[in-house]
Amino acid sequence: MKTEALSRIAFLAVTAALVTSVTSAPVAAQKPAMEKCYGIAKSGQNDCSAGPGTSCAGTSTRDYQGNAWKLVKQGTCEKTKTPKGNGSLKPINR
């Protein structure tokens, strides 16, 4: 009787583990694809790359600086409007 009960418990545990692994998507699959978008960050709010004399995130010195980027959902960069024009997938002169 004990062996049968242990077998059932083991079966239920394996079944539960399989169901959980099938129904929960990996973390990477839950995040949307992102792309670098230049020229859309406000001063000091860039994610990285802000030109010579700067280190990285938060170092842009002007609003919508053309060589500073932010990560945005893939496919939305060039549709993002700013007072100085749309975002760009490549650094721009501003």
C-alpha positions in Angstrom: 0.0 0.0 0.0 2.8 2.4 0.9 4.6 1.7 -2.4 1.4 2.5 -4.4 0.9 5.7 -2.5 4.5 6.8 -3.1 4.2 5.9 -6.8 1.1 8.1 -7.0 2.8 11.0 -5.3 5.8 10.7 -7.5 3.6 10.6 -10.6 1.7 13.7 -9.5 4.9 15.5 -8.8 6.3 14.7 -12.2 3.1 15.7 -13.9 2.9 19.0 -12.0 6.5 19.8 -13.0 5.8 19.0 -16.6 2.6 21.1 -16.7 4.5 24.0 -15.1 7.3 23.9 -17.5 5.0 23.7 -20.5 2.7 26.6 -19.4 5.3 29.1 -18.3 7.2 30.8 -21.1 10.9 31.5 -20.6 11.7 35.0 -19.3 13.3 35.9 -22.6 10.2 35.0 -24.5 8.1 37.3 -22.3 10.2 40.5 -23.1 9.5 42.3 -26.3 12.3 42.6 -28.8 14.1 45.9 -28.4 16.2 48.2 -30.6 18.5 51.2 -30.0 16.8 54.5 -31.0 19.0 57.6 -31.4 17.8 61.1 -30.9 14.8 60.6 -28.7 16.3 60.8 -25.2 15.9 63.8 -23.0 19.1 65.3 -21.5 20.6 62.8 -19.0 18.0 60.1 -19.7 19.8 58.1 -22.5 20.4 54.4 -22.0 24.0 54.7 -23.5 26.3 56.2 -26.1 26.3 60.0 -25.8 29.4 60.9 -27.8 33.0 61.9 -26.9 33.6 62.9 -23.3 30.7 60.9 -21.9 30.6 57.5 -20.4 27.3 55.9 -20.9 23.8 55.8 -19.4 22.4 59.2 -18.3 25.3 61.2 -19.8 23.6 63.0 -22.7 23.9 66.7 -22.4 21.1 67.9 -24.6 17.5 66.9 -25.2 17.2 64.6 -28.3 21.0 64.4 -28.8 21.6 62.6 -32.1 24.3 60.3 -30.8 22.6 59.2 -27.6 20.1 56.3 -27.7 17.3 54.7 -25.7 16.0 51.2 -26.0 12.5 51.0 -27.4 10.3 48.2 -28.7 11.4 46.9 -32.0 9.7 48.6 -34.9 8.8 51.8 -33.0 11.9 53.9 -33.2 11.5 55.6 -36.5 7.8 56.3 -35.6 8.8 58.1 -32.4 8.4 61.9 -32.8 10.3 64.6 -31.0 10.4 68.3 -31.4 13.6 67.8 -33.5 12.3 65.0 -35.7 11.8 61.3 -35.6 14.0 58.8 -33.9 16.7 57.0 -35.9 18.2 53.5 -35.9 21.6 55.1 -36.5 23.3 58.1 -34.9 22.2 61.4 -36.4 23.6 65.0 -36.5 21.6 67.2 -34.2 
